[in-house]
């Protein structure tokens, strides 16, 4: 049975949209428009594009610092994301978070977290809140395989299984964490085995195949939402760019990167659709994305900087006046 043509277009559009956004960010970084750390999602687009539609708007989503694609797929406007990259007040985090801390409470997208594994305990807290409220909402947390070596992962997995929390742990395994191969940093490289050791349901899927990502998510979401307990999903993927724009990328051979580029999720999906006889007007999609991207950059360029006198807003609470002591 052929996949639905409209869904196929939407999935391809979202992957291309994320790819073009990230490519633009790399150019804008080189031009000095974006500063600080910048971690690109190029090569991993199938995960955010395929996974996010399977979550409901009322579910909670948390992510790592490589989260631009997740924010876009969650529905955060591209202009608000780009303005945040520029550090402008019109950004989704008011210009204070930048690339690593995209946040939109109205869409229940709770970051963007620069600390490896830092979002995992928070995701457990969101899941616990839903369990105590007796809702069928779930919490989903995206993180890299480097986080599996952190104590927060094991503490979160243990409590999630112990309390049967409605928590979905989504591991984007791109093999290198920050810059060390998985086999050089972890004695046990079977991440699902680690998850199962805590009593989690676990499955591993090709993260470069958007159809496989979607199907795995449907299964995992149904499992968690039905009250059967937390679930761990490993998406096997690869980032085509360095860890960050500061990374000299000396830890992996160029030939390996080129090999993985032959498995580009976008090109693979286009070829799959063509083989099925599903015609998608890709040039039309590219024009649509180019227009949206141009508008997002213009919005960010026209944005405003936060006044210096507002720098302490939301950072330090104003002290309560003490009787008899001059303020």
C-alpha positions in Angstrom: 0.0 0.0 0.0 1.4 3.4 -1.0 1.9 6.0 1.7 -0.4 9.0 1.6 0.8 11.6 -0.9 -0.1 14.5 1.3 1.7 13.1 4.3 4.7 12.2 2.1 4.9 15.8 0.9 4.6 17.1 4.5 7.5 14.9 5.7 9.7 15.9 2.8 8.8 19.5 3.2 9.8 19.4 6.9 13.1 17.7 6.3 14.0 20.2 3.5 12.8 23.1 5.7 15.1 22.0 8.6 18.0 21.4 6.2 17.7 24.8 4.5 17.3 26.6 7.9 20.5 25.0 9.2 22.5 25.8 6.0 21.3 29.4 6.3 22.4 29.5 10.0 25.9 28.3 9.0 26.2 31.1 6.5 24.8 33.7 8.9 27.3 32.4 11.6 30.1 33.0 9.2 28.8 36.5 8.5 28.8 37.3 12.2 25.0 37.6 12.5 24.8 34.5 14.8 27.3 34.3 17.6 28.1 31.9 20.4 27.8 28.2 20.1 25.9 26.7 17.1 25.2 23.0 16.7 23.7 22.0 13.4 21.3 19.2 12.8 22.2 18.5 9.1 22.0 14.8 8.4 19.6 14.1 11.3 16.5 15.8 9.9 14.4 12.6 9.6 14.2 12.2 13.3 12.6 15.5 14.2 10.5 15.5 11.1 9.2 12.0 11.5 8.9 11.9 15.2 7.2 15.2 16.2 3.9 14.7 14.2 3.2 11.6 16.3 3.0 13.7 19.5 -0.1 15.7 20.5 0.0 19.5 21.0 -0.7 19.0 24.7 2.3 16.6 25.2 5.5 18.1 26.6 8.7 18.1 24.6 12.2 18.7 25.8 15.4 18.5 23.7 19.1 18.9 23.7 21.2 21.8 22.4 21.0 20.5 18.8 17.3 21.4 18.8 16.6 23.8 15.9 14.9 21.0 13.9 12.8 19.9 16.9 11.6 23.5 17.5 10.7 23.9 13.8 8.9 20.6 13.7 7.0 21.4 16.9 5.6 24.5 15.2 7.7 27.3 16.7 7.7 29.9 13.9 10.8 30.1 11.9 11.0 33.9 12.4 11.0 33.4 16.2 13.7 30.8 16.0 15.9 32.9 13.7 15.4 36.0 15.9 16.5 34.0 18.8 19.6 32.9 16.9 20.3 36.6 16.4 19.8 37.3 20.1 16.9 39.7 19.4 14.0 40.3 21.8 11.5 39.0 19.3 13.1 35.5 19.5 11.2 32.6 21.1 13.3 33.0 24.3 13.4 36.8 24.2 16.9 36.8 22.8 18.4 35.4 26.0 18.8 31.8 25.0 20.3 31.7 21.6 20.9 28.6 19.6 21.0 26.2 22.5 18.0 27.4 24.5 15.0 27.6 22.2 11.8 27.6 24.3 8.1 28.1 23.6 5.7 27.3 26.5 2.7 28.0 24.3 3.7 24.9 22.2 4.9 23.0 25.2 8.4 23.0 23.8 10.5 23.3 27.0 14.0 23.7 25.6 16.8 23.4 24.4 19.2 22.5 27.2 23.0 23.1 27.0 23.8 20.5 29.7 24.3 17.0 28.4 21.4 14.9 29.8 20.1 18.0 31.6 16.6 17.7 30.2 16.1 14.1 31.2 15.2 14.7 34.9 13.0 17.6 33.9 11.2 15.3 31.4 10.6 12.8 34.2 9.1 15.7 36.2 6.7 16.6 33.5 5.7 12.9 33.1 5.2 12.6 36.8 2.9 15.6 36.8 0.7 14.1 34.1 0.6 10.8 36.0 -0.5 12.6 39.2 -3.2 14.5 37.2 -4.4 11.3 35.7 -4.2 12.6 32.1 -3.2 10.7 29.0 -0.5 13.3 28.1 3.0 12.1 27.8 6.5 13.8 28.0 9.0 13.2 25.3 12.7 14.0 25.6 15.3 14.0 22.8 18.9 13.6 23.6 22.2 12.2 22.2 23.9 9.0 22.9 26.5 10.8 25.0 23.8 11.4 27.6 23.4 7.7 28.1 26.7 7.7 29.9 25.5 10.4 32.4 24.1 9.7 35.8 20.9 11.7 34.9 20.0 9.1 32.3 20.2 6.2 34.7 18.4 8.0 37.5 15.7 9.1 35.1 15.3 5.7 33.6 15.1 4.0 37.0 12.4 6.4 38.4 10.5 6.3 35.1 10.3 2.5 35.2 9.7 2.3 39.0 6.8 4.8 38.8 5.6 3.7 35.3 5.8 7.3 34.1 4.4 8.3 30.7 7.8 9.2 29.5 9.3 8.7 26.0 13.1 8.8 25.8 14.3 9.5 22.3 18.0 8.9 21.8 19.6 10.4 18.7 22.7 8.2 18.4 25.0 10.0 15.9 28.0 7.8 17.1 30.3 10.6 18.3 28.7 12.5 21.1 30.8 15.6 21.2 33.9 14.1 19.5 34.5 10.7 20.9 33.3 7.5 19.2 30.8 5.5 21.2 33.0 2.4 21.4 35.9 4.5 22.9 33.7 6.0 25.7 31.3 3.3 26.7 32.0 -0.4 27.4 28.4 -1.4 26.5 27.5 0.1 23.1 24.1 -1.5 23.0 22.0 1.4 24.2 18.8 -0.5 24.2 20.4 -3.1 26.6 21.2 -0.2 29.0 17.6 1.0 28.8 16.2 -2.5 29.4 18.4 -3.0 32.4 16.3 -0.4 34.1 13.0 -2.0 33.0 12.2 0.2 30.1 10.7 -1.0 26.9 13.3 -0.3 24.1 13.7 -0.5 20.4 16.3 0.6 17.9 15.5 2.0 14.4 17.3 3.5 11.4 17.1 7.2 12.1 18.0 8.1 8.5 14.8 6.5 7.3 11.9 8.8 8.0 9.3 6.1 7.4 11.0 3.9 10.0 11.2 6.8 12.4 7.5 7.5 12.0 6.5 3.9 12.5 8.7 3.5 15.6 7.2 6.6 17.1 3.7 5.4 16.5 4.4 2.2 18.3 6.3 3.9 21.2 3.7 6.7 21.7 0.9 4.2 21.8 2.8 2.1 24.4 3.5 5.0 26.7 0.1 6.7 26.3 -1.8 3.5 27.1 -0.1 3.4 30.5 2.2 0.5 29.8 5.2 2.4 31.1 8.1 4.4 29.7 9.8 3.6 26.4 13.3 4.2 25.0 13.8 4.6 21.3 17.3 4.7 19.7 17.5 6.4 16.4 20.7 5.4 14.6 21.8 8.5 12.7 24.8 10.6 11.7 25.6 14.3 11.7 27.2 15.5 8.5 28.7 18.6 10.1 31.1 19.0 13.0 29.8 18.9 16.6 29.7 22.7 16.6 31.0 25.6 14.5 34.1 25.6 16.8 34.9 21.9 16.2 38.0 21.2 14.1 36.5 17.7 13.5 39.8 15.7 13.9 38.3 12.6 15.4 36.7 11.1 12.2 38.0 10.6 8.7 36.5 12.6 5.9 35.9 9.4 3.9 33.5 8.2 6.7 31.5 11.5 6.5 31.3 11.2 2.7 30.1 7.6 3.1 27.3 8.6 5.4 26.3 11.4 3.1 25.4 8.7 0.6 22.6 7.8 3.0 21.2 11.3 3.2 17.6 11.0 4.7 16.2 13.6 2.3 17.7 12.0 -0.9 16.7 8.5 0.3 13.1 9.6 0.9 12.9 11.3 -2.5 14.2 8.1 -4.2 11.7 6.0 -2.2 8.8 8.1 -3.3 9.9 8.1 -6.9 10.2 4.3 -6.8 6.6 4.1 -5.5 5.4 6.4 -8.3 4.5 9.3 -5.9 5.3 12.6 -7.6 6.2 15.5 -5.3 6.9 18.9 -6.8 10.2 19.5 -5.0 11.0 22.8 -6.7 7.7 24.2 -5.4 8.6 23.1 -1.9 12.1 24.7 -2.2 10.5 28.0 -3.4 8.1 27.9 -0.4 10.9 27.3 2.0 13.1 29.9 0.4 10.4 32.5 0.9 9.8 31.5 4.5 13.5 31.6 5.2 14.0 35.0 3.6 11.1 36.4 5.7 12.6 34.8 8.9 16.0 36.4 8.3 14.3 39.8 7.5 12.3 39.5 10.8 15.5 38.7 12.8 17.4 41.6 11.1 14.6 44.0 11.9 14.4 42.8 15.5 15.4 44.8 18.5 18.1 44.4 21.1 17.2 44.2 24.8 17.9 47.5 26.6 20.9 47.3 29.0 18.6 48.4 31.9 16.6 45.1 31.4 19.6 42.8 31.7 18.7 41.7 35.2 15.0 41.1 34.5 14.1 37.6 35.5 17.6 36.9 36.8 17.7 38.3 40.3 14.6 38.8 42.4 14.1 42.2 43.8 14.8 42.0 47.5 11.8 42.6 49.8 12.1 45.9 51.8 13.3 45.4 55.3 11.4 47.6 57.9 13.6 50.4 59.2 16.4 49.8 56.6 16.7 52.4 53.8 16.3 50.9 50.4 
